[in-house]
Amino acid sequence: MHERICFHKHLANAFFIHRKMKQSILTLTLMLSFVLAPCAGLFEPASVRAQAMEELDEKELEARKEHDKFVKEMQTLLKAAQDSGFSQEDIRDITITRKGKTIVVWEFLEQEKLRREKEERRRFVPRDRYLSVRDISQEIQSQETRKLDALRQKMIFVGAEEQ
C-alpha cells in the first residue's frame, strides 16, 4: 500500500513539472513571436532571390545583346572587305583587338556560326520522338489494315488454287 501512495506521489510531481514546463515554453514562444513579429517584414528571402535572378537575367540579356552587336559588326566588316576587293586570304587574316585580346575575325565568325547551330539543335526538339494517343491509334489501325489486307490476299490466293 505504501508503494502505491509513493507511486501516485511521484506521478503527481511529474504531471506538475510537465504542466509548469509546458506553461513556460508557451509563454516564451508567445513573447518571442511578439518581439519578432515587427521584424518579419524585413526578411523576405523569396523577393530577394527573385530580384537577384532578375538582375542576373538582365545582365545576361545585356551581355547577349552586346555579343550579338559585336557579331553583326564583324559580319559587316567582312562584307565591307569583300566588297572592296580584298582576296580571301587577306580577309581570313583580318584581326582586331577587343578587351586586350587579338581576335581573328574569320575564325571568330566561324566559331560563332557553329555555336549558334549547336544552340539551335539544343533548342529544337523534334516532335516525332513523342507519341500521342492519336499516333498510337493510327499505328494500330494501320497494322490491322495491313493484316486484314494480307489475310484477304491469302484467302483470294487459296480460293483461286482450289478452283
DSSP file (Angstrom, degrees, kcal/mol; ACC not computed):
  #  RESIDUE AA STRUCTURE BP1 BP2  ACC     N-H-->O    O-->H-N    N-H-->O    O-->H-N    TCO  KAPPA ALPHA  PHI   PSI    X-CA   Y-CA   Z-CA
    1    1 A M     >        0   0    0      0, 0.0     4,-1.8     0, 0.0     5,-0.2   0.000 360.0 360.0 360.0 -40.5    0.0    0.0    0.0
    2    2 A H  H  >  +     0   0    0      1,-0.2     4,-2.3     2,-0.2     5,-0.2   0.894 360.0  53.5 -63.2 -39.1    2.8    2.3    0.8
    3    3 A E  H  > S+     0   0    0      1,-0.2     4,-2.3     2,-0.2    -1,-0.2   0.868 106.2  54.3 -62.4 -36.1    4.4    1.7   -2.6
    4    4 A R  H  > S+     0   0    0      2,-0.2     4,-2.1     1,-0.2    -1,-0.2   0.911 109.1  45.9 -66.1 -43.2    1.1    2.6   -4.2
    5    5 A I  H  X S+     0   0    0     -4,-1.8     4,-2.2     1,-0.2    -2,-0.2   0.907 112.6  51.3 -65.6 -42.5    0.9    6.0   -2.5
    6    6 A C  H  X S+     0   0    0     -4,-2.3     4,-2.3     1,-0.2    -2,-0.2   0.900 108.5  51.9 -61.6 -41.7    4.5    6.7   -3.2
    7    7 A F  H  X S+     0   0    0     -4,-2.3     4,-2.3     1,-0.2    -1,-0.2   0.922 110.6  47.1 -62.5 -44.8    3.9    5.9   -6.9
    8    8 A H  H  X S+     0   0    0     -4,-2.1     4,-2.4     1,-0.2    -1,-0.2   0.851 109.6  55.2 -64.9 -34.1    1.0    8.3   -7.1
    9    9 A K  H  X S+     0   0    0     -4,-2.2     4,-1.9     2,-0.2    -2,-0.2   0.923 110.5  43.8 -65.4 -44.4    3.0   11.0   -5.3
   10   10 A H  H  X S+     0   0    0     -4,-2.3     4,-2.3     2,-0.2    -2,-0.2   0.874 112.8  53.0 -68.2 -36.6    5.8   10.7   -7.9
   11   11 A L  H  X S+     0   0    0     -4,-2.3     4,-2.2     2,-0.2    -2,-0.2   0.907 108.1  49.9 -65.0 -41.4    3.3   10.7  -10.7
   12   12 A A  H  X S+     0   0    0     -4,-2.4     4,-2.2     1,-0.2    -1,-0.2   0.894 110.1  51.2 -64.0 -40.0    1.6   13.8   -9.4
   13   13 A N  H  X S+     0   0    0     -4,-1.9     4,-2.6     2,-0.2    -2,-0.2   0.899 108.9  51.1 -63.6 -40.4    5.0   15.5   -9.2
   14   14 A A  H  X S+     0   0    0     -4,-2.3     4,-2.6     2,-0.2    -2,-0.2   0.913 110.9  47.7 -64.6 -42.7    5.8   14.5  -12.8
   15   15 A F  H  X S+     0   0    0     -4,-2.2     4,-2.5     2,-0.2    -1,-0.2   0.902 111.9  50.6 -64.0 -40.0    2.5   16.0  -14.0
   16   16 A F  H  X S+     0   0    0     -4,-2.2     4,-2.2     2,-0.2    -2,-0.2   0.927 112.5  45.7 -62.8 -46.2    3.1   19.1  -12.1
   17   17 A I  H  X S+     0   0    0     -4,-2.6     4,-2.5     1,-0.2     5,-0.2   0.911 112.9  50.9 -64.0 -42.6    6.6   19.6  -13.6
   18   18 A H  H  X S+     0   0    0     -4,-2.6     4,-2.4     1,-0.2    -2,-0.2   0.915 110.4  48.8 -61.6 -43.9    5.3   18.8  -17.0
   19   19 A R  H  X S+     0   0    0     -4,-2.5     4,-2.2     2,-0.2    -1,-0.2   0.905 111.9  48.9 -64.0 -42.2    2.5   21.4  -16.7
   20   20 A K  H  X S+     0   0    0     -4,-2.2     4,-2.4     2,-0.2    -2,-0.2   0.911 112.4  47.8 -64.5 -43.0    4.9   24.1  -15.5
   21   21 A M  H  X S+     0   0    0     -4,-2.5     4,-2.6     1,-0.2     5,-0.2   0.902 110.5  52.3 -64.6 -39.8    7.3   23.4  -18.3
   22   22 A K  H  X S+     0   0    0     -4,-2.4     4,-2.1    -5,-0.2    -1,-0.2   0.909 110.5  47.8 -62.3 -42.6    4.5   23.5  -20.8
   23   23 A Q  H  X S+     0   0    0     -4,-2.2     4,-2.5     2,-0.2    -2,-0.2   0.907 112.3  48.5 -64.9 -42.6    3.4   26.9  -19.5
   24   24 A S  H  X S+     0   0    0     -4,-2.4     4,-2.3     2,-0.2    -2,-0.2   0.892 111.9  48.8 -68.2 -38.1    6.9   28.3  -19.5
   25   25 A I  H  X S+     0   0    0     -4,-2.6     4,-2.3     2,-0.2    -1,-0.2   0.902 111.9  50.3 -66.0 -40.1    7.5   27.1  -23.1
   26   26 A L  H  X S+     0   0    0     -4,-2.1     4,-2.4    -5,-0.2    -2,-0.2   0.927 112.1  45.9 -63.7 -45.8    4.2   28.6  -24.2
   27   27 A T  H  X S+     0   0    0     -4,-2.5     4,-2.5     1,-0.2    -2,-0.2   0.901 112.6  51.0 -66.0 -39.4    4.9   32.0  -22.6
   28   28 A L  H  X S+     0   0    0     -4,-2.3     4,-2.4     2,-0.2    -1,-0.2   0.909 110.7  49.1 -62.9 -42.0    8.4   32.0  -24.1
   29   29 A T  H  X S+     0   0    0     -4,-2.3     4,-2.3     2,-0.2    -2,-0.2   0.915 111.8  48.5 -63.9 -43.9    7.1   31.2  -27.5
   30   30 A L  H  X S+     0   0    0     -4,-2.4     4,-2.2     2,-0.2    -2,-0.2   0.911 111.4  49.7 -63.2 -42.5    4.4   34.0  -27.3
   31   31 A M  H  X S+     0   0    0     -4,-2.5     4,-2.1     1,-0.2    -2,-0.2   0.920 111.8  48.3 -64.0 -43.2    7.0   36.5  -26.1
   32   32 A L  H  X S+     0   0    0     -4,-2.4     4,-2.7     1,-0.2    -1,-0.2   0.894 110.1  51.8 -64.2 -39.1    9.4   35.7  -29.0
   33   33 A S  H  X S+     0   0    0     -4,-2.3     4,-1.5     1,-0.2    -1,-0.2   0.892 110.7  48.2 -66.3 -37.8    6.6   35.9  -31.5
   34   34 A F  H  < S+     0   0    0     -4,-2.2    -1,-0.2     2,-0.2    -2,-0.2   0.871 114.9  45.9 -68.1 -36.0    5.6   39.4  -30.2
   35   35 A V  H  < S+     0   0    0     -4,-2.1     4,-0.3    -5,-0.2    -2,-0.2   0.904 119.6  38.7 -72.7 -40.9    9.2   40.5  -30.3
   36   36 A L  H  X S+     0   0    0     -4,-2.7     4,-0.6     1,-0.2     3,-0.4   0.612  94.3  84.5 -88.2 -12.5    9.9   39.1  -33.8
   37   37 A A  T >< S+     0   0    0     -4,-1.5     3,-1.2     1,-0.2     4,-0.4   0.909  90.1  48.7 -59.8 -45.3    6.6   39.9  -35.5
   38   38 A P  G >4 S+     0   0    0      0, 0.0     3,-0.5     0, 0.0    -1,-0.2   0.811 110.9  52.5 -65.6 -25.6    7.5   43.5  -36.4
   39   39 A C  G >> S+     0   0    0     -3,-0.4     3,-1.2    -4,-0.3     4,-0.7   0.545  84.2  88.6 -84.6  -6.9   10.9   42.3  -37.8
   40   40 A A  G X< S+     0   0    0     -3,-1.2     3,-0.6    -4,-0.6    -1,-0.2   0.834  81.7  58.2 -63.7 -32.5    9.2   39.7  -40.1
   41   41 A G  G <4 S+     0   0    0     -3,-0.5    -1,-0.3    -4,-0.4    -2,-0.1   0.715  96.8  63.6 -69.6 -19.9    8.8   42.2  -42.9
   42   42 A L  G <4 S+     0   0    0     -3,-1.2     2,-0.9     1,-0.2    -1,-0.2   0.802  95.7  61.2 -74.7 -28.5   12.5   42.9  -43.0
   43   43 A F    <<  +     0   0    0     -4,-0.7    -1,-0.2    -3,-0.6     3,-0.1  -0.819  55.2 151.3-106.8  97.0   13.4   39.3  -44.0
   44   44 A E     >  +     0   0    0     -2,-0.9     4,-1.9     1,-0.1     3,-0.2  -0.735   9.5 170.7-122.4  81.6   11.9   38.4  -47.4
   45   45 A P  H  > S+     0   0    0      0, 0.0     4,-2.5     0, 0.0     5,-0.2   0.825  74.4  58.0 -64.6 -31.3   14.2   35.9  -48.9
   46   46 A A  H  > S+     0   0    0      1,-0.2     4,-2.4     2,-0.2     5,-0.2   0.932 109.6  43.0 -66.1 -43.7   11.9   35.0  -51.7
   47   47 A S  H  > S+     0   0    0      2,-0.2     4,-2.5     1,-0.2    -1,-0.2   0.867 113.2  52.8 -70.4 -34.0   11.7   38.5  -53.0
   48   48 A V  H  X S+     0   0    0     -4,-1.9     4,-2.3     2,-0.2    -2,-0.2   0.921 111.3  46.3 -65.3 -43.0   15.4   39.0  -52.6
   49   49 A R  H  X S+     0   0    0     -4,-2.5     4,-2.5     2,-0.2    -2,-0.2   0.912 112.5  50.3 -64.4 -42.3   16.1   35.8  -54.6
   50   50 A A  H  X S+     0   0    0     -4,-2.4     4,-2.3     1,-0.2    -2,-0.2   0.906 111.1  48.9 -63.0 -40.6   13.6   36.9  -57.3
   51   51 A Q  H  X S+     0   0    0     -4,-2.5     4,-2.4     2,-0.2    -1,-0.2   0.908 110.9  50.1 -65.6 -41.3   15.3   40.3  -57.5
   52   52 A A  H  X S+     0   0    0     -4,-2.3     4,-2.4     1,-0.2    -2,-0.2   0.897 110.8  49.5 -63.8 -40.2   18.7   38.7  -57.8
   53   53 A M  H  X S+     0   0    0     -4,-2.5     4,-2.9     2,-0.2    -1,-0.2   0.889 109.7  51.8 -66.5 -38.3   17.5   36.4  -60.5
   54   54 A E  H  X S+     0   0    0     -4,-2.3     4,-2.8     2,-0.2    -2,-0.2   0.926 110.7  47.9 -62.1 -44.3   16.0   39.4  -62.4
   55   55 A E  H  X S+     0   0    0     -4,-2.4     4,-2.5     2,-0.2    -2,-0.2   0.905 112.3  49.3 -62.8 -40.8   19.3   41.2  -62.1
   56   56 A L  H  X S+     0   0    0     -4,-2.4     4,-2.7     2,-0.2    -2,-0.2   0.920 112.0  48.2 -63.6 -44.0   21.2   38.1  -63.4
   57   57 A D  H  X S+     0   0    0     -4,-2.9     4,-2.8     2,-0.2    -2,-0.2   0.902 111.7  50.1 -62.8 -40.8   18.7   37.8  -66.3
   58   58 A E  H  X S+     0   0    0     -4,-2.8     4,-2.6     2,-0.2    -2,-0.2   0.912 112.0  47.3 -64.2 -42.1   19.1   41.4  -67.1
   59   59 A K  H  X S+     0   0    0     -4,-2.5     4,-2.6     2,-0.2    -2,-0.2   0.917 113.7  47.9 -64.4 -42.7   22.9   41.1  -67.1
   60   60 A E  H  X S+     0   0    0     -4,-2.7     4,-2.4     2,-0.2    -2,-0.2   0.907 112.9  48.4 -64.5 -41.7   22.8   38.0  -69.2
   61   61 A L  H  X S+     0   0    0     -4,-2.8     4,-2.4     2,-0.2    -2,-0.2   0.908 112.2  48.9 -64.3 -42.5   20.4   39.7  -71.6
   62   62 A E  H  X S+     0   0    0     -4,-2.6     4,-2.4     2,-0.2    -2,-0.2   0.911 111.8  48.7 -63.8 -43.0   22.6   42.8  -71.8
   63   63 A A  H  X S+     0   0    0     -4,-2.6     4,-2.4     2,-0.2    -2,-0.2   0.895 111.4  50.0 -64.3 -40.0   25.7   40.6  -72.4
   64   64 A R  H  X S+     0   0    0     -4,-2.4     4,-2.8     2,-0.2    -2,-0.2   0.906 110.7  49.5 -65.1 -41.4   23.9   38.7  -75.2
   65   65 A K  H  X S+     0   0    0     -4,-2.4     4,-2.4     2,-0.2    -2,-0.2   0.923 111.9  48.5 -62.7 -43.4   22.8   41.9  -76.8
   66   66 A E  H  X S+     0   0    0     -4,-2.4     4,-2.2     2,-0.2    -2,-0.2   0.902 112.2  49.0 -62.8 -41.0   26.4   43.2  -76.7
   67   67 A H  H  X S+     0   0    0     -4,-2.4     4,-2.4     2,-0.2    -2,-0.2   0.920 111.3  48.9 -64.8 -44.5   27.7   39.9  -78.1
   68   68 A D  H  X S+     0   0    0     -4,-2.8     4,-2.4     1,-0.2    -2,-0.2   0.895 110.6  51.4 -62.4 -39.5   25.1   40.0  -81.0
   69   69 A K  H  X S+     0   0    0     -4,-2.4     4,-2.1     1,-0.2    -1,-0.2   0.914 110.1  49.2 -62.8 -42.7   26.0   43.6  -81.7
   70   70 A F  H  X S+     0   0    0     -4,-2.2     4,-2.2     2,-0.2    -2,-0.2   0.899 109.8  51.4 -63.5 -41.3   29.7   42.6  -81.9
   71   71 A V  H  X S+     0   0    0     -4,-2.4     4,-2.3     1,-0.2    -2,-0.2   0.915 109.7  49.8 -62.8 -43.1   29.0   39.7  -84.2
   72   72 A K  H  X S+     0   0    0     -4,-2.4     4,-2.5     1,-0.2    -1,-0.2   0.896 109.3  52.1 -63.1 -39.6   27.0   42.0  -86.6
   73   73 A E  H  X S+     0   0    0     -4,-2.1     4,-2.1     1,-0.2    -1,-0.2   0.907 110.1  48.5 -62.2 -41.2   29.8   44.5  -86.6
   74   74 A M  H  X S+     0   0    0     -4,-2.2     4,-2.3     2,-0.2    -2,-0.2   0.882 110.5  51.3 -67.4 -37.6   32.3   41.7  -87.5
   75   75 A Q  H  X S+     0   0    0     -4,-2.3     4,-2.4     2,-0.2    -2,-0.2   0.916 110.8  47.6 -65.2 -42.3   30.0   40.5  -90.3
   76   76 A T  H  X S+     0   0    0     -4,-2.5     4,-2.6     2,-0.2    -2,-0.2   0.869 109.8  54.6 -66.2 -34.9   29.7   44.0  -91.7
   77   77 A L  H  X S+     0   0    0     -4,-2.1     4,-2.1     2,-0.2    -2,-0.2   0.936 111.2  43.7 -62.3 -46.8   33.5   44.3  -91.5
   78   78 A L  H  X S+     0   0    0     -4,-2.3     4,-2.4     2,-0.2    -2,-0.2   0.891 113.5  51.3 -66.4 -38.7   34.0   41.1  -93.5
   79   79 A K  H  X S+     0   0    0     -4,-2.4     4,-2.6     2,-0.2    -2,-0.2   0.913 110.3  49.2 -64.0 -42.0   31.3   42.1  -96.0
   80   80 A A  H  X S+     0   0    0     -4,-2.6     4,-1.8     1,-0.2    -1,-0.2   0.887 110.6  51.1 -64.1 -38.2   32.9   45.5  -96.5
   81   81 A A  H  <>S+     0   0    0     -4,-2.1     5,-2.1     2,-0.2     4,-0.3   0.902 111.6  47.0 -65.8 -40.4   36.3   43.8  -97.0
   82   82 A Q  H ><5S+     0   0    0     -4,-2.4     3,-1.1     1,-0.2    -2,-0.2   0.910 111.7  50.8 -66.2 -41.7   34.8   41.5  -99.7
   83   83 A D  H 3<5S+     0   0    0     -4,-2.6    -1,-0.2     1,-0.3    -2,-0.2   0.821 106.1  55.7 -66.4 -31.0   33.1   44.4 -101.4
   84   84 A S  T 3<5S-     0   0    0     -4,-1.8    -1,-0.3    -5,-0.2    -2,-0.2   0.492 122.5-102.5 -84.1  -0.8   36.3   46.4 -101.5
   85   85 A G  T < 5 +     0   0    0     -3,-1.1    -3,-0.2    -4,-0.3    -2,-0.1   0.659  61.5 159.3  97.7  16.3   38.1   43.7 -103.4
   86   86 A F      < -     0   0    0     -5,-2.1    -1,-0.2     1,-0.1     2,-0.1  -0.415  42.7-113.8 -67.1 148.4   40.2   42.0 -100.7
   87   87 A S     >  -     0   0    0      1,-0.1     4,-2.4    -2,-0.1     5,-0.2  -0.372  25.3-108.5 -77.4 164.0   41.3   38.5 -101.5
   88   88 A Q  H  > S+     0   0    0      1,-0.2     4,-2.1     2,-0.2     5,-0.1   0.867 120.8  53.4 -61.5 -36.3   40.0   35.5  -99.4
   89   89 A E  H  > S+     0   0    0      2,-0.2     4,-0.9     1,-0.2    -1,-0.2   0.913 110.0  46.5 -65.8 -42.0   43.5   35.1  -97.9
   90   90 A D  H  4 S+     0   0    0      1,-0.2     3,-0.4     2,-0.2     4,-0.3   0.888 111.2  52.4 -66.4 -38.3   43.5   38.7  -96.8
   91   91 A I  H >< S+     0   0    0     -4,-2.4     3,-1.1     1,-0.2    15,-0.3   0.892 107.8  51.4 -65.0 -38.7   40.0   38.5  -95.4
   92   92 A R  H 3< S+     0   0    0     -4,-2.1    15,-0.3     1,-0.2    -1,-0.2   0.708 107.0  55.1 -71.7 -18.5   40.9   35.5  -93.4
   93   93 A D  T 3< S+     0   0    0     -4,-0.9    -1,-0.2    -3,-0.4     2,-0.2   0.438  77.0 121.0 -93.1  -0.2   43.9   37.3  -91.9
   94   94 A I    <   +     0   0    0     -3,-1.1    11,-1.9    -4,-0.3    12,-0.5  -0.474  40.5 179.8 -67.8 128.4   41.9   40.3  -90.6
   95   95 A T  E     -A  104   0A   0      9,-0.2     2,-0.3    -2,-0.2     9,-0.2  -0.929  12.4-170.0-128.6 154.0   42.4   40.7  -86.9
   96   96 A I  E     -A  103   0A   0      7,-2.4     7,-3.5    -2,-0.3     2,-0.5  -0.912  21.8-124.8-134.2 164.2   41.1   43.1  -84.3
   97   97 A T  E     +A  102   0A   0     -2,-0.3     2,-0.4     5,-0.2     5,-0.2  -0.961  29.6 175.1-114.0 123.4   41.9   43.7  -80.6
   98   98 A R  E >   -A  101   0A   0      3,-3.0     3,-1.9    -2,-0.5    -2,-0.0  -0.988  70.0 -15.2-132.1 124.0   39.0   43.6  -78.2
   99   99 A K  T 3  S-     0   0    0     -2,-0.4    -1,-0.1     1,-0.3     3,-0.1   0.861 129.5 -52.0  52.5  40.1   39.4   43.9  -74.4
  100  100 A G  T 3  S+     0   0    0      1,-0.2     2,-0.4    -3,-0.0    -1,-0.3   0.497 117.2 110.2  80.8   3.4   43.1   43.3  -74.8
  101  101 A K  E <   -A   98   0A   0     -3,-1.9    -3,-3.0     2,-0.0     2,-0.5  -0.913  66.1-129.3-115.2 139.8   42.7   40.1  -76.8
  102  102 A T  E     -A   97   0A   0     -2,-0.4     2,-0.5    -5,-0.2    -5,-0.2  -0.742  27.1-166.5 -86.7 128.8   43.6   39.7  -80.5
  103  103 A I  E     -A   96   0A   0     -7,-3.5    -7,-2.4    -2,-0.5     2,-0.7  -0.965  19.9-141.1-121.5 129.0   40.7   38.1  -82.4
  104  104 A V  E  >  -A   95   0A   0     -2,-0.5     4,-2.5    -9,-0.2    -9,-0.2  -0.813  19.1-151.2 -84.9 115.5   40.9   36.7  -85.9
  105  105 A V  H  > S+     0   0    0    -11,-1.9     4,-2.5    -2,-0.7     5,-0.2   0.888  89.1  50.8 -61.6 -44.7   37.5   37.8  -87.4
  106  106 A W  H  > S+     0   0    0    -12,-0.5     4,-2.0   -15,-0.3    -1,-0.2   0.938 114.3  43.4 -60.1 -48.7   37.1   35.0  -89.8
  107  107 A E  H  > S+     0   0    0    -15,-0.3     4,-2.6     1,-0.2     5,-0.2   0.884 112.1  54.6 -64.9 -38.6   37.7   32.3  -87.2
  108  108 A F  H  X S+     0   0    0     -4,-2.5     4,-2.3     1,-0.2    -1,-0.2   0.927 109.8  46.2 -60.7 -45.3   35.5   34.1  -84.7
  109  109 A L  H  X S+     0   0    0     -4,-2.5     4,-2.3     2,-0.2    -1,-0.2   0.864 111.7  51.6 -68.4 -34.8   32.6   34.2  -87.1
  110  110 A E  H  X S+     0   0    0     -4,-2.0     4,-2.2    -5,-0.2    -2,-0.2   0.927 112.0  46.2 -65.2 -44.1   33.0   30.5  -88.0
  111  111 A Q  H  X S+     0   0    0     -4,-2.6     4,-2.5     1,-0.2    -2,-0.2   0.883 111.7  52.4 -64.2 -38.1   33.1   29.5  -84.3
  112  112 A E  H  X S+     0   0    0     -4,-2.3     4,-2.5    -5,-0.2    -1,-0.2   0.900 108.1  50.8 -64.7 -40.5   30.0   31.7  -83.7
  113  113 A K  H  X S+     0   0    0     -4,-2.3     4,-2.3     2,-0.2    -2,-0.2   0.923 112.1  46.9 -62.8 -43.9   28.2   30.0  -86.5
  114  114 A L  H  X S+     0   0    0     -4,-2.2     4,-2.4     2,-0.2    -2,-0.2   0.896 111.6  51.4 -63.9 -40.2   29.0   26.6  -85.1
  115  115 A R  H  X S+     0   0    0     -4,-2.5     4,-2.4     2,-0.2    -2,-0.2   0.910 110.8  47.9 -63.9 -42.3   28.0   27.7  -81.6
  116  116 A R  H  X S+     0   0    0     -4,-2.5     4,-2.6     2,-0.2    -2,-0.2   0.895 110.9  50.7 -67.2 -39.3   24.6   29.0  -82.9
  117  117 A E  H  X S+     0   0    0     -4,-2.3     4,-2.3     2,-0.2    -2,-0.2   0.921 111.6  48.4 -62.2 -42.6   23.9   25.8  -84.8
  118  118 A K  H  X S+     0   0    0     -4,-2.4     4,-1.9     1,-0.2    -2,-0.2   0.902 112.0  49.4 -63.0 -41.2   24.7   23.8  -81.6
  119  119 A E  H  X S+     0   0    0     -4,-2.4     4,-2.3     2,-0.2    -2,-0.2   0.891 110.1  50.8 -65.0 -40.1   22.4   26.1  -79.6
  120  120 A E  H  X S+     0   0    0     -4,-2.6     4,-2.8     2,-0.2    -2,-0.2   0.895 108.7  51.5 -64.7 -40.1   19.6   25.7  -82.2
  121  121 A R  H  < S+     0   0    0     -4,-2.3    -1,-0.2     1,-0.2    -2,-0.2   0.892 111.8  47.3 -63.5 -37.9   20.0   21.9  -82.1
  122  122 A R  H  < S+     0   0    0     -4,-1.9    -2,-0.2     1,-0.2    -1,-0.2   0.893 115.4  45.1 -68.0 -39.1   19.7   22.0  -78.3
  123  123 A R  H  < S+     0   0    0     -4,-2.3     2,-0.5    -5,-0.1    -2,-0.2   0.856 101.0  76.6 -74.2 -35.2   16.7   24.3  -78.5
  124  124 A F     <  -     0   0    0     -4,-2.8    -1,-0.0    -5,-0.2    -4,-0.0  -0.668  60.4-173.8 -83.5 121.7   14.9   22.3  -81.3
  125  125 A V        -     0   0    0     -2,-0.5     2,-0.1     3,-0.0    -3,-0.1  -0.959  26.4-125.8-114.8 114.9   13.3   19.2  -80.0
  126  126 A P    >   -     0   0    0      0, 0.0     3,-0.8     0, 0.0     4,-0.2  -0.366   9.1-148.3 -63.3 134.0   11.8   17.1  -82.8
  127  127 A R  G >  S+     0   0    0      1,-0.2     3,-1.1     2,-0.2    -2,-0.0   0.637  86.9  79.1 -77.5 -14.6    8.2   16.3  -82.2
  128  128 A D  G 3  S+     0   0    0      1,-0.2    -1,-0.2     3,-0.1    -3,-0.0   0.759  84.0  64.0 -65.6 -22.7    8.5   12.9  -83.9
  129  129 A R  G <  S+     0   0    0     -3,-0.8     2,-0.5     2,-0.0    -1,-0.2   0.764  92.0  71.9 -72.9 -24.1   10.0   11.4  -80.8
  130  130 A Y  S <  S-     0   0    0     -3,-1.1     2,-0.4    -4,-0.2    -1,-0.0  -0.822  73.2-150.6-100.3 126.3    6.9   12.0  -78.7
  131  131 A L        -     0   0    0     -2,-0.5     2,-0.2     4,-0.0    -3,-0.1  -0.764   7.3-158.4 -96.0 136.3    3.9    9.8  -79.4
  132  132 A S     >  -     0   0    0     -2,-0.4     4,-2.0     1,-0.1     5,-0.2  -0.581  34.9-104.8-101.5 172.5    0.4   11.0  -78.9
  133  133 A V  H  > S+     0   0    0      1,-0.2     4,-2.6    -2,-0.2     5,-0.2   0.886 122.8  54.7 -63.3 -38.0   -2.7    8.8  -78.4
  134  134 A R  H  > S+     0   0    0      1,-0.2     4,-2.6     2,-0.2    -1,-0.2   0.916 106.4  50.8 -62.6 -43.5   -3.7    9.6  -81.9
  135  135 A D  H  > S+     0   0    0      1,-0.2     4,-2.2     2,-0.2    -1,-0.2   0.919 111.8  47.4 -60.3 -44.0   -0.4    8.4  -83.3
  136  136 A I  H  X S+     0   0    0     -4,-2.0     4,-2.4     2,-0.2    -2,-0.2   0.920 112.5  48.2 -65.2 -44.0   -0.7    5.2  -81.4
  137  137 A S  H  X S+     0   0    0     -4,-2.6     4,-2.5     1,-0.2    -1,-0.2   0.892 111.5  50.6 -66.5 -37.7   -4.3    4.5  -82.5
  138  138 A Q  H  X S+     0   0    0     -4,-2.6     4,-2.5     2,-0.2    -1,-0.2   0.899 110.4  50.1 -64.7 -39.2   -3.4    5.3  -86.1
  139  139 A E  H  X S+     0   0    0     -4,-2.2     4,-2.2    -5,-0.2    -2,-0.2   0.912 111.2  48.3 -64.6 -42.3   -0.5    2.9  -86.0
  140  140 A I  H  X S+     0   0    0     -4,-2.4     4,-2.4     2,-0.2    -2,-0.2   0.922 112.8  48.6 -63.7 -43.4   -2.7    0.2  -84.5
  141  141 A Q  H  X S+     0   0    0     -4,-2.5     4,-2.6     1,-0.2    -2,-0.2   0.901 111.0  49.7 -63.7 -40.8   -5.3    0.8  -87.2
  142  142 A S  H  X S+     0   0    0     -4,-2.5     4,-2.5     2,-0.2    -1,-0.2   0.886 110.8  50.1 -67.3 -36.4   -2.7    0.7  -90.0
  143  143 A Q  H  X S+     0   0    0     -4,-2.2     4,-2.5     2,-0.2    -2,-0.2   0.918 111.7  48.3 -65.2 -42.2   -1.3   -2.6  -88.6
  144  144 A E  H  X S+     0   0    0     -4,-2.4     4,-2.7     2,-0.2    -2,-0.2   0.913 111.4  50.2 -63.4 -41.5   -4.8   -4.1  -88.5
  145  145 A T  H  X S+     0   0    0     -4,-2.6     4,-2.8     2,-0.2    -2,-0.2   0.922 111.1  48.6 -63.0 -43.7   -5.5   -2.9  -92.1
  146  146 A R  H  X S+     0   0    0     -4,-2.5     4,-2.5     2,-0.2    -1,-0.2   0.912 112.6  48.3 -62.7 -41.5   -2.2   -4.4  -93.3
  147  147 A K  H  X S+     0   0    0     -4,-2.5     4,-2.5     2,-0.2    -2,-0.2   0.913 112.8  47.8 -65.3 -41.7   -3.0   -7.7  -91.5
  148  148 A L  H  X S+     0   0    0     -4,-2.7     4,-2.7     2,-0.2    -2,-0.2   0.910 111.9  49.8 -65.7 -40.9   -6.5   -7.8  -93.0
  149  149 A D  H  X S+     0   0    0     -4,-2.8     4,-2.6     2,-0.2    -2,-0.2   0.920 112.0  48.2 -62.7 -42.8   -5.3   -7.0  -96.5
  150  150 A A  H  X S+     0   0    0     -4,-2.5     4,-2.2     2,-0.2    -2,-0.2   0.910 112.9  48.2 -63.7 -41.6   -2.7   -9.8  -96.2
  151  151 A L  H  X S+     0   0    0     -4,-2.5     4,-2.4     2,-0.2    -2,-0.2   0.896 111.4  50.2 -65.0 -40.4   -5.3  -12.2  -95.0
  152  152 A R  H  X S+     0   0    0     -4,-2.7     4,-2.6     2,-0.2    -2,-0.2   0.921 111.1  48.7 -64.0 -44.1   -7.7  -11.2  -97.8
  153  153 A Q  H  X S+     0   0    0     -4,-2.6     4,-2.5     1,-0.2    -2,-0.2   0.900 111.7  50.1 -61.7 -40.6   -4.9  -11.7 -100.4
  154  154 A K  H  X S+     0   0    0     -4,-2.2     4,-2.7     2,-0.2    -1,-0.2   0.904 111.1  48.4 -64.8 -41.3   -4.2  -15.1  -98.9
  155  155 A M  H  X S+     0   0    0     -4,-2.4     4,-2.6     2,-0.2    -2,-0.2   0.896 112.0  48.7 -67.5 -39.3   -7.8  -16.1  -99.0
  156  156 A I  H  X S+     0   0    0     -4,-2.6     4,-2.1     2,-0.2    -2,-0.2   0.918 113.1  48.2 -65.0 -41.6   -8.2  -15.0 -102.6
  157  157 A F  H  X S+     0   0    0     -4,-2.5     4,-1.8     2,-0.2    -2,-0.2   0.919 113.3  46.6 -64.5 -44.3   -5.0  -16.9 -103.5
  158  158 A V  H  X S+     0   0    0     -4,-2.7     4,-1.9     1,-0.2    -2,-0.2   0.904 112.2  51.3 -64.6 -41.0   -6.2  -20.0 -101.7
  159  159 A G  H  X S+     0   0    0     -4,-2.6     4,-1.4     1,-0.2    -1,-0.2   0.873 108.6  51.1 -64.0 -37.1   -9.6  -19.7 -103.3
  160  160 A A  H  < S+     0   0    0     -4,-2.1    -1,-0.2     1,-0.2    -2,-0.2   0.860 108.9  51.6 -69.2 -34.9   -8.0  -19.4 -106.8
  161  161 A E  H  < S+     0   0    0     -4,-1.8    -2,-0.2     1,-0.2    -1,-0.2   0.879 106.6  53.9 -68.3 -37.9   -5.9  -22.6 -106.1
  162  162 A E  H  <        0   0    0     -4,-1.9    -1,-0.2     1,-0.3    -2,-0.2   0.855 360.0 360.0 -67.2 -33.6   -9.0  -24.6 -105.1
  163  163 A Q     <        0   0    0     -4,-1.4    -1,-0.3    -5,-0.2    -2,-0.2   0.496 360.0 360.0 -82.5 360.0  -10.8  -23.8 -108.3
